[in-house]
Amino acid sequence: MNGSQPRDPQVHNPRFYQRLLAEGGSLGLGESYMDGWWDCEQMNELISRVIGAGLEHKINPLKLIFPVIRAKLTNMQRRSRAFKIGEHHYDMGNEMYRLMLDKRMTYTCGHWKAADNLDAAQEAKLDLV
């Protein structure tokens, strides 16, 4: 975290760690990234290292019990805030979605068996369906 390598995540909001615990790992990671709480120059390298390290099998839940309880008690993703959260994500305009979705802005998974880019994966999925 906050290292000098391009693959090292740079945390901009100290609440990131609490949110990561409160929202259950990958969801908290993705949501906090979308909110600009952290970034990484070489995201592909970071994700590859996280998966390769098998972190989900190495974290001792007993050590995390009190931080998890605290994070759950202060969870920003609670039901009472659902509309505000949805409004924030879906009323941002299409520019963000143009950057992360295919040319049709299809908001689903792709079929990557013979594809080497997102547009091709989406086309393959549509052909398969």
matplotlib code that plots the C-alpha trace (Angstrom):
import matplotlib.pyplot as plt

x = [0.0, 1.3, 4.5, 6.6, 5.9, 3.3, 1.5, 1.2, -2.2, -2.2, -4.8, -6.3, -8.9, -7.9, -11.5, -10.6, -9.5, -12.6, -14.8, -12.9, -13.8, -17.4, -18.4, -16.8, -13.6, -14.0, -17.2, -15.6, -12.5, -14.4, -16.8, -14.0, -12.0, -15.1, -15.3, -11.7, -10.5, -7.6, -6.0, -3.2, -1.2, -0.9, -4.2, -3.7, -0.5, -2.1, -5.0, -2.7, -0.6, -3.7, -5.1, -1.7, -1.1, -4.4, -5.1, -8.7, -7.1, -4.4, -6.4, -7.2, -10.8, -10.3, -7.7, -10.3, -13.4, -13.3, -12.4, -15.2, -17.8, -16.8, -17.0, -20.4, -21.7, -20.6, -21.4, -21.9, -23.8, -26.7, -30.3, -31.3, -28.7, -29.4, -31.3, -28.5, -25.8, -27.8, -28.3, -24.6, -23.6, -26.2, -26.7, -23.0, -23.6, -22.4, -18.7, -17.7, -19.6, -18.1, -14.7, -15.5, -18.1, -18.0, -19.1, -22.7, -22.4, -23.6, -23.7, -23.2, -20.4, -18.7, -17.8, -14.0, -13.3, -12.0, -12.0, -9.1, -10.9, -14.1, -16.0, -15.2, -16.2, -19.5, -20.2, -19.4, -21.8, -24.6, -23.9, -24.0, -27.3]
y = [0.0, 3.5, 2.0, 3.3, 0.6, 1.2, -1.9, -0.5, 0.9, 4.5, 5.1, 8.6, 8.2, 6.5, 5.2, 2.8, 0.0, 0.1, 0.1, -2.8, -4.8, -3.5, -4.2, -7.6, -7.6, -7.2, -5.1, -2.7, -2.6, -1.8, 0.7, 2.6, 2.7, 4.1, 6.8, 7.8, 6.5, 4.7, 4.2, 2.2, 2.8, -0.9, -2.3, -5.6, -6.3, -5.5, -7.8, -10.6, -10.4, -10.4, -13.4, -15.2, -14.6, -16.3, -13.6, -14.9, -18.0, -16.2, -13.6, -14.7, -13.7, -13.8, -11.0, -9.0, -9.5, -6.1, -4.1, -5.9, -5.3, -1.6, -1.4, -3.1, -0.6, 2.4, 0.8, 3.6, 1.0, 0.6, 0.2, 3.7, 5.2, 2.9, 5.5, 8.1, 5.6, 4.5, 8.1, 8.9, 6.0, 6.1, 9.8, 10.5, 10.6, 8.2, 9.2, 6.8, 4.0, 4.7, 4.1, 0.8, -0.8, -2.0, 0.2, -0.8, 0.0, -3.5, -3.8, -7.6, -10.2, -11.1, -14.5, -14.5, -18.0, -16.7, -12.9, -10.7, -7.4, -6.3, -5.5, -8.9, -10.6, -8.8, -9.7, -13.4, -13.3, -11.8, -14.5, -17.2, -15.9]
z = [0.0, -1.0, -2.3, -5.1, -7.7, -10.4, -9.2, -5.6, -4.7, -3.6, -0.8, -0.8, 1.9, 5.3, 5.6, 2.7, 5.1, 7.2, 4.1, 2.6, 5.7, 6.0, 2.4, 2.1, 0.2, -3.6, -3.3, -0.9, -3.1, -6.2, -4.7, -2.9, -6.2, -8.0, -5.3, -5.8, -2.4, -4.0, -7.4, -9.0, -12.2, -13.1, -12.0, -14.0, -12.0, -8.7, -9.4, -10.6, -7.5, -5.2, -6.9, -7.0, -3.3, -2.3, 0.2, 0.8, 2.4, 4.4, 6.3, 9.9, 10.6, 14.4, 14.2, 12.2, 14.3, 16.1, 13.0, 11.1, 13.8, 13.9, 10.1, 10.0, 12.6, 10.5, 7.1, 4.5, 2.3, 4.6, 3.2, 4.3, 2.0, -1.0, -3.1, -2.5, -3.5, -6.6, -7.5, -7.2, -9.4, -12.1, -12.4, -13.1, -16.9, -19.6, -19.7, -16.9, -18.5, -21.9, -20.3, -18.7, -21.0, -24.6, -27.6, -27.1, -23.4, -22.5, -18.7, -18.5, -18.7, -21.9, -23.4, -23.5, -25.0, -28.3, -27.6, -26.9, -26.1, -24.5, -27.6, -29.1, -25.8, -25.8, -29.5, -28.7, -25.7, -27.9, -30.6, -27.9, -26.5]

ax = plt.figure().add_subplot(projection="3d")
ax.plot(x, y, z, "-o")
ax.set_aspect("equal")
plt.show()
